[in-house]
């Protein structure tokens, strides 16, 4: 078998943890498998590099940010490779560029466009364990790029797809994917299996176990992901395609995201092309817009509200100010004191009344809903950030997610 293993920053955060990961990798190799390991930067290294950067400048060029932040993973791969070598196995560490990961030219948020398999296949054929720097690649100008926070997950799945691996194991500091954040709801339950679509929604909505783009890639290429703990050998959660979508669990999980800011545009002319002008300008700066609500028209004008990541707020406001006169927006406002709370479940497709139960649970806790959006398998609400955790607890209890609910289609 060919096994891809990815270890996050907490898994390699200390020398003793690196040695423990090395033993786990070597055990996998000695079971007769070829092994490619993807690692993140140690512990809080990325945050420490960012802190150092902002002590030097308030406005760092994104190309130089990538040059700086990519060094964290290089420390991890070299140390892990040394530990594996001490255990008597052949090993080579490779940066994203050396392993053949090609990306587009968007610094700090690059997307993988191709993976050259030649070197990996040659090194594996030579009996080497490969230890690859996650989170990074190289663009057409041969400049280092990074994939954004959580990008090591995407690296691992992309390598699994390129090499047609049998499984991609994502090791983290939790035992798997839970019905919600156990730090908020101690009764949260680990899921044995979850569909790609459910995991993708949860990842987009604030669950931080997997990066959304890694799930997206796994779904496209049919790569099963096994999310498990690096601190024990217990089975984790298998993310895979599931047929027969008649699910016993109407709601699979509850997610919340505090990295949210709401923008309100007031007295916007109601005519064709206005929304396109607004959101084209944001897309041109690689700003992801999430929820969008347009009010009912009055006197040929309306209001538009939308959400962005809080880290994109300053840039968003700059763009809105720039296009305000061009689009004839009378005024605008923003609110950072909000959070997004969501329920997700493939079973929602065939079970009416889920929204009613959600709104009932939140009303019983006197939680006001500021925005609402839906899809076939999720409902999201914007609430005050101070009420987010209370909302999560209420929804988890309302849908009985602390109780074991077997699902025949997922077995």
Buried (B, 14 or more C-beta within 10 A) or exposed (E): EBBBBBBBBBBBBEEEBBBBBBEBBBEBBEEEBBBBBBBBBBBBBBEEBBEEBEEEEEEBEEBEBBBBBBBBBBBBBEBBBBBBBEBEBEBBBBBBBBBBBBBBEBBBBBBBBEBEBEBBEEBBEEEBBBBBBBBBBBBEEEBBBBBBBBBBBBBBBBBBBBBEBBBBBBBBEBBBBBBBBBEBBEBBBBBBBBBBBBBBBBBBBBBBBBBBBBBBBBBEBEBBBBBBBBBEEEEBBBBBEBEEEEBEBBBBBBBBBBBBBBBBBBBBEBEEEBBEEBBEBBEEEEBEBBBBBBBEEEEEBBBBBBBBBBEBBEBBBEBBEEBBEEBEBEEBEBBEEBBBBBBBBBBBBEBEEBBEBBBEBBEEEEBEBBBBBEEEBBBBBBBBBEBBBBBBBBBBBBBEBBEEBEBEBBE
